Amino acid sequence: MSTNHAENKLLDPEFETVPVPKEHRKSLASVSAVWFGFPMVLTSAVIGGVITAMLGFKAGVAAILAGNLLLCLIVGSLSYLAGKTGENFAMTAQRTFGRFGYIVVSGLLSTVVVGWFALMVGLTGDTMSRSFGANMLLMTLLGGVLYVAATFIGIKALTMLGWIAAPLYIILGVISIVISLKTGSSDILNYEPMTGVGALSFGAAVTLVFATFADSGTMTADFTRWSKNGREGLLAAVTAFPFGKFMAELVGAIIVATGVIQNPATNGGDFMPILSAQGPLLTTLAIVFVFINLGVGCTHCLYNGAVGFSHMTGKSMRSLTIVLGIVGIIAAVSGIWSAFQSWLELLGLIVPPIATIIIIDQLILRRKSTSRAIDAKKWRPVAFAAWGMAAVVALLVNFFAPHLSVVAFGIGSSAIFYYVGSLLIKPGSGAGSQVENVG
C-alpha cells in the first residue's frame, strides 16, 4: 500500500484489492452513517408517495415495510459476510463465481451503478431547473464535479455526507409533513387509493421498494467491509434497511395521504414544491438539500463502480473515480440520462439472484469452511447456471405476471437452483475439474 496515501490525512487508503486490515476498520457509527444516509433521498419519498397513491395508506405502508424487510434480509446477510472478511464486493463475488467469472458479475453491477450516477447527476440539473428556475446545464455540471470530488476523497467523505444528509432529510421531511397537514387532510390513515391512476399490486409495490437498492445493496460489501466484525456489518445495514429507507418512504406516504400533492401517482411524495414556496430560508435549505441529497446517491454509486473496476483493472479507485465520473457527467449533460432509467430498472431485476447465490454459497453451504482453495477456480458453472435460470424466472414474472413480486421470485428461485445444483455437482467433481483445467 502506498505510503503517500497513508501519510495523507485527507486521502486514506481504500484497500481496493485486499481485505481491509483490522487496524483500519471503523466504528459502528461511522459505517452506519455511510448506509443510513444513502436511502434518505428524495427518490424514497417519491416512491413512498407513488405506492400510497395507488394502494392507499395502510396497504402502501405495509408494502413499503415488506420491501424494506426483504432488503434487510439480503443486504444484512451480505454485510455480515463483509464485516467478517473485510472484502469488497468484487472479492466476495470472486469466491462464488470464480477467479475469471466474477468479472462478468462485478462488471455488470459496476456499469449499472455508474449509469445510476449519470442519471442522478442529470436529475440534479433537472430538479434545480424545475423547482428553482436555475440553469440546467450549469447545475448539472456543478453537481457532477462536486460529486466526483467527494467520491475521490473516499469512504471518509461518504461517512460525512451520511451524517449531514440523514438529519437534513428528517428536518425538511417533518417540516413538509407539518405544512401538508395544515393545508390538507389530517385523516391520513383512511386515505384510499386514487381512481383512474392505473393498478399497482402489493407484490409489484414490494418489488419497487426493493429494486431501488438492488444494485448498491448487492454491492454493500464495498461499504460494510470497513466494519470491525460481522455483527457490526449487519447492524450498519439494518440502520438503512428497514429503518432509514422505511422512514424516508414513510415521509412521502404521509404527504401524499394529506392530499396536497398534484398528480401523486407520478410525482409521489416529492416535497420540493412544498418547501420552495415557503420563503427564502426554506428555499435556501431546499437548494442545499438537492445537492446533498442527490450527492449521497451519486457518491455511493460512483464509489461502488470505482471500487469494482479498480479490482478488475488493477488501477486505483481514485483514478477510476475521475474517469468514470467524466463519463457519467458527459452522459448527464448530453441528456441521454433520461433514457437510462427503464433499462437500469430492468437490469435491476436480474441482480437480486446474484446476492442470493453469494449468500447461499458463503453463509450456508460453506459457513464452516476455512479453506480458500475454491478461489482458484476460474469459473463456477453452477453459480452462473443458477443465476441465468433465476434471471429468466424473474423476467418471465415481470412480463407475464407483474402483479406478483418479481424480486421475491428471483430471490427464491436462485436460492433453490443454486442449493440443489451445488448438491448435485460437488466441488472437485468432473465438471468442476474440467473447468479448473481450462486455459
C-alpha positions in Angstrom: 0.0 0.0 0.0 1.4 3.4 -1.0 2.9 5.3 1.9 1.8 8.5 0.2 -1.8 7.6 0.9 -1.1 6.5 4.4 0.5 9.8 5.2 -2.2 11.9 3.7 -4.7 12.9 6.3 -7.4 13.6 3.8 -6.9 10.6 1.5 -6.9 7.4 3.5 -6.0 4.1 1.8 -9.1 2.4 0.2 -7.8 -1.2 0.1 -9.3 -1.8 -3.3 -7.7 -5.2 -3.9 -7.1 -6.6 -0.4 -9.3 -7.1 2.7 -9.4 -4.0 5.0 -6.9 -4.7 7.8 -8.3 -4.9 11.3 -6.4 -1.8 12.4 -8.1 0.2 9.7 -11.7 -0.9 10.5 -14.1 1.8 11.5 -16.6 2.2 14.3 -20.2 1.0 14.0 -21.4 4.7 14.0 -19.1 5.5 11.2 -20.0 2.6 8.9 -23.7 3.1 9.8 -23.5 6.7 8.6 -22.4 5.5 5.2 -25.5 3.4 4.9 -28.4 5.1 6.8 -27.8 8.4 4.9 -27.9 6.6 1.5 -31.7 5.8 1.3 -32.7 9.1 2.9 -33.1 10.7 -0.5 -35.9 12.4 -2.3 -36.4 9.3 -4.5 -37.5 7.4 -1.5 -40.2 10.0 -0.7 -41.3 9.8 -4.4 -41.6 6.0 -4.3 -43.4 6.0 -0.9 -45.9 8.5 -2.3 -46.5 6.7 -5.5 -47.2 3.4 -3.7 -49.5 5.1 -1.3 -51.4 6.9 -4.1 -52.0 3.5 -5.8 -52.6 1.3 -2.8 -53.9 3.6 -0.1 -52.1 4.5 3.1 -52.4 1.3 5.1 -51.7 -1.2 2.3 -49.0 1.1 0.9 -47.1 1.4 4.2 -47.4 -2.4 4.6 -45.8 -2.9 1.1 -43.1 -0.4 1.9 -42.3 -2.3 5.2 -42.3 -5.7 3.4 -39.9 -4.4 0.8 -37.5 -3.0 3.4 -37.6 -6.2 5.4 -36.6 -8.1 2.3 -33.7 -5.7 1.7 -32.7 -6.2 5.4 -32.5 -9.9 4.8 -30.4 -9.7 1.7 -28.2 -6.6 2.4 -27.9 -7.6 6.1 -26.6 -11.1 5.2 -24.0 -9.7 2.7 -23.0 -7.0 5.2 -22.4 -9.7 7.9 -20.2 -11.5 5.5 -18.3 -8.4 4.5 -17.7 -7.5 8.2 -16.3 -10.9 8.8 -13.9 -10.9 5.8 -13.2 -7.3 5.2 -13.5 -8.0 1.5 -15.2 -5.7 -1.1 -17.9 -6.9 -3.5 -15.6 -7.9 -6.3 -13.5 -10.1 -3.9 -16.7 -11.7 -2.5 -18.0 -12.4 -5.9 -14.7 -14.0 -6.9 -15.2 -16.7 -4.3 -18.7 -17.7 -5.6 -18.4 -17.0 -9.4 -14.7 -17.8 -9.9 -11.4 -16.1 -10.5 -12.5 -15.0 -14.0 -16.2 -15.5 -13.7 -16.6 -12.7 -11.1 -15.6 -10.2 -13.8 -19.0 -10.8 -15.5 -20.9 -10.1 -12.3 -18.8 -7.3 -11.0 -18.5 -5.7 -14.4 -22.3 -5.7 -14.8 -23.0 -4.2 -11.4 -20.2 -1.7 -11.7 -21.5 -0.5 -15.0 -25.1 -0.3 -13.8 -24.2 1.8 -10.8 -22.3 4.2 -13.0 -25.4 4.5 -15.0 -27.3 5.5 -11.9 -24.6 8.0 -11.1 -25.2 9.6 -14.5 -28.9 9.6 -14.1 -28.8 11.3 -10.7 -26.3 13.9 -12.0 -28.8 14.7 -14.7 -31.6 14.7 -12.2 -29.7 17.4 -10.2 -29.8 19.8 -13.1 -33.4 18.9 -13.9 -34.6 19.4 -10.3 -32.8 22.7 -9.9 -34.3 23.9 -13.2 -37.9 22.8 -12.5 -38.0 23.8 -8.8 -35.9 26.9 -8.7 -35.6 28.1 -12.3 -31.8 27.6 -12.3 -29.7 27.0 -15.5 -30.0 23.2 -16.1 -26.6 22.8 -17.8 -24.7 24.8 -15.2 -26.4 22.9 -12.3 -25.7 19.5 -13.9 -22.0 20.4 -14.4 -21.7 21.8 -10.9 -23.4 18.8 -9.3 -21.3 16.3 -11.3 -18.0 18.0 -10.4 -18.9 18.2 -6.7 -20.0 14.6 -6.6 -16.8 13.3 -8.3 -14.6 15.4 -5.9 -16.4 13.9 -2.8 -16.1 10.4 -4.2 -12.4 11.0 -4.8 -11.8 11.5 -1.1 -13.3 8.0 -0.5 -15.1 6.3 2.3 -14.4 9.2 4.7 -16.5 11.6 2.5 -19.3 9.1 2.2 -19.4 9.0 6.0 -19.5 12.7 6.4 -22.3 13.0 3.8 -24.3 10.5 5.6 -24.1 12.5 8.9 -25.3 15.6 7.1 -27.9 14.0 4.7 -29.9 12.0 7.2 -30.7 14.8 9.7 -31.3 17.3 6.9 -33.8 14.9 5.3 -35.6 14.3 8.6 -35.8 18.0 9.4 -37.1 19.0 6.0 -39.4 16.0 5.8 -41.0 16.8 9.1 -41.4 20.5 8.1 -43.1 19.3 4.8 -45.4 17.0 6.7 -46.4 19.8 9.1 -47.2 22.1 6.2 -49.1 19.4 4.4 -51.2 18.6 7.5 -52.1 22.2 7.9 -53.2 22.7 4.3 -54.5 19.2 3.5 -56.3 16.4 5.3 -55.2 15.0 8.6 -57.1 11.7 8.2 -54.1 10.0 6.6 -54.9 6.5 8.0 -58.1 6.3 5.9 -56.5 7.6 2.7 -57.8 5.4 -0.2 -56.1 4.6 -3.5 -56.8 7.1 -6.2 -59.1 6.1 -9.0 -58.1 6.2 -12.6 -54.3 6.2 -12.0 -53.6 2.6 -13.0 -53.2 -0.5 -11.0 -50.3 -1.4 -8.7 -50.4 -4.7 -6.8 -49.0 -5.3 -3.4 -46.3 -7.6 -4.9 -45.3 -5.1 -7.5 -45.0 -2.4 -4.8 -42.7 -4.7 -2.8 -40.5 -5.1 -5.9 -40.5 -1.4 -6.5 -39.2 -0.8 -2.9 -36.5 -3.4 -3.3 -35.4 -2.6 -6.8 -34.3 0.9 -6.0 -31.4 -0.5 -3.9 -30.9 -3.9 -5.6 -27.6 -2.8 -7.2 -25.8 -0.9 -4.4 -27.5 -3.2 -1.9 -25.8 -6.2 -3.6 -22.5 -4.3 -3.5 -22.9 -3.4 0.2 -19.5 -5.1 0.9 -17.8 -2.0 -0.6 -19.2 -0.1 2.4 -19.5 -2.6 5.2 -16.1 -4.2 4.7 -15.0 -1.4 7.0 -16.9 -2.9 9.9 -15.0 -4.3 12.8 -16.8 -7.7 12.6 -19.8 -9.4 11.0 -22.2 -8.4 13.7 -21.4 -4.7 13.3 -21.6 -5.1 9.5 -25.1 -6.4 9.9 -26.1 -3.7 12.3 -24.8 -1.0 10.0 -27.0 -2.4 7.2 -30.1 -2.6 9.5 -29.8 1.2 10.1 -30.6 1.6 6.4 -32.9 -1.4 5.9 -35.5 -1.3 7.3 -35.1 1.9 9.4 -33.6 4.7 7.2 -35.3 3.7 3.9 -38.7 3.0 5.6 -38.6 6.4 7.4 -37.7 8.2 4.1 -40.5 6.5 2.2 -43.0 7.0 5.1 -42.5 10.7 4.7 -43.6 10.6 1.1 -46.6 8.3 2.1 -47.8 10.7 4.7 -47.5 13.8 2.5 -49.5 12.1 -0.3 -52.1 10.9 2.2 -52.8 14.5 3.1 -53.9 15.2 -0.4 -51.6 18.2 -1.1 -49.6 16.7 -4.0 -50.6 17.2 -7.5 -50.6 14.0 -9.6 -49.3 11.9 -6.8 -49.2 8.7 -8.9 -46.5 10.4 -10.9 -44.9 12.9 -8.5 -45.2 10.7 -5.4 -44.1 12.4 -2.2 -41.8 14.9 -3.8 -41.8 17.7 -1.2 -39.5 20.1 -3.0 -42.5 22.2 -4.4 -43.9 22.4 -0.8 -40.6 23.9 0.6 -39.8 26.1 -2.4 -43.0 28.1 -1.8 -42.3 28.9 1.9 -39.9 31.9 1.8 -36.2 32.4 1.3 -34.9 30.4 4.3 -36.7 27.2 3.4 -35.9 27.7 -0.3 -32.2 28.1 0.5 -32.3 24.9 2.7 -34.2 23.1 -0.1 -31.4 24.0 -2.6 -28.7 22.7 -0.3 -30.8 19.7 0.2 -31.0 18.9 -3.5 -27.2 18.8 -3.8 -26.6 16.9 -0.5 -29.5 14.6 -1.2 -28.6 13.6 -4.7 -24.9 13.8 -3.8 -25.3 10.9 -1.4 -26.7 8.7 -4.1 -24.2 9.8 -6.7 -21.1 9.4 -4.5 -22.2 5.9 -3.3 -22.9 4.7 -6.8 -19.7 6.1 -8.2 -17.7 4.7 -5.3 -19.2 1.2 -6.0 -18.3 1.5 -9.6 -14.8 2.8 -9.0 -14.0 0.1 -6.4 -15.4 -2.6 -8.7 -13.4 -1.5 -11.8 -10.4 -1.0 -9.6 -10.3 -4.6 -8.6 -10.9 -5.8 -12.2 -8.3 -3.5 -13.8 -5.7 -3.1 -11.1 -6.0 0.7 -11.3 -6.5 2.9 -8.2 -10.1 3.7 -7.1 -9.3 7.4 -7.2 -8.1 7.4 -10.8 -11.1 5.4 -11.9 -13.4 7.8 -10.0 -12.2 10.6 -12.2 -12.5 8.5 -15.4 -16.0 7.1 -14.6 -17.1 10.4 -13.2 -16.3 12.2 -16.5 -18.1 9.5 -18.5 -21.2 10.0 -16.2 -21.1 13.8 -16.4 -20.9 13.6 -20.2 -23.9 11.3 -20.3 -25.8 13.6 -17.9 -25.0 16.8 -19.9 -25.9 15.2 -23.2 -29.4 14.4 -21.9 -29.3 10.7 -22.6 -29.5 10.1 -18.8 -33.3 10.3 -19.1 -33.3 7.1 -21.3 -31.3 5.1 -18.7 -33.9 4.6 -16.0 -36.1 1.9 -17.7 -33.1 -0.1 -18.7 -31.4 0.2 -15.3 -34.7 -0.9 -13.6 -34.9 -3.9 -15.9 -31.3 -4.9 -15.2 -32.1 -4.5 -11.5 -34.5 -7.4 -11.8 -31.6 -9.8 -12.6 -29.4 -8.5 -9.7 -31.1 -10.0 -6.6 -30.3 -13.6 -7.7 -26.6 -12.7 -7.6 -26.8 -11.6 -4.0 -28.8 -14.7 -3.0 -26.3 -17.1 -4.7 -23.5 -15.5 -2.8 -25.4 -15.8 0.5 -26.3 -19.4 -0.1 -22.8 -20.3 -1.1 -20.8 -18.5 1.5 -23.1 -18.3 4.5 -25.0 -21.6 4.3 -23.1 -24.2 2.2 -19.6 -23.1 3.2 -20.3 -21.4 6.6 -17.9 -23.8 8.5 -15.3 -24.0 5.8 -12.0 -22.1 6.3 -10.4 -23.3 3.0 -9.7 -20.8 0.3 -8.9 -23.5 -2.4 -12.2 -22.9 -4.1 -11.0 -19.4 -5.0 -8.5 -20.9 -7.5 -11.3 -21.9 -9.9 -11.6 -19.8 -12.9 -15.3 -20.3 -13.4 -18.0 -21.8 -11.2 -20.7 -23.0 -13.7 -23.3 -23.9 -11.0 -23.4 -20.2 -9.9 -23.8 -19.0 -13.4 -26.4 -21.6 -14.2 -28.4 -20.7 -11.1 -28.1 -17.0 -11.9 -29.2 -17.5 -15.5 -32.2 -19.6 -14.6 -33.3 -17.3 -11.8 -32.9 -14.3 -14.1 -35.2 -15.9 -16.6 -37.8 -16.7 -13.9 -37.6 -13.0 -12.7 -38.0 -11.6 -16.3 -40.9 -14.0 -17.1 -42.7 -13.0 -14.0 -42.1 -9.3 -14.8 -43.5 -9.6 -18.3 -46.3 -12.1 -17.8 -47.3 -11.7 -14.1 -46.1 -8.3 -13.0 -48.7 -8.2 -10.2 -46.6 -10.7 -8.3 -43.4 -9.7 -6.6 -40.7 -10.2 -9.2 -37.9 -9.8 -6.7 -39.3 -12.4 -4.4 -39.4 -14.9 -7.3 -35.9 -14.0 -8.3 -34.5 -14.5 -4.8 -36.5 -17.7 -4.1 -35.7 -19.4 -7.4 -32.0 -18.6 -7.3 -31.7 -20.0 -3.8 -33.4 -23.2 -4.9 -31.4 -23.5 -8.1 -28.0 -22.9 -6.5 -28.6 -25.0 -3.5 -29.9 -28.0 -5.5 -27.2 -27.5 -8.1 -24.4 -27.5 -5.5 -25.7 -30.7 -4.0 -25.8 -32.4 -7.4 -22.4 -31.2 -8.5 -19.9 -31.5 -5.7 -16.7 -29.4 -5.6 -14.0 -31.3 -7.3 -16.3 -33.4 -9.4 -15.7 -34.0 -13.1 -17.4 -30.8 -14.2 -15.6 -28.7 -11.8 -12.3 -30.3 -12.6 -12.8 -29.7 -16.3 -13.4 -26.0 -15.7 -10.3 -25.9 -13.4 -8.1 -27.2 -16.3 -9.4 -24.8 -18.9 -6.7 -22.3 -20.1 
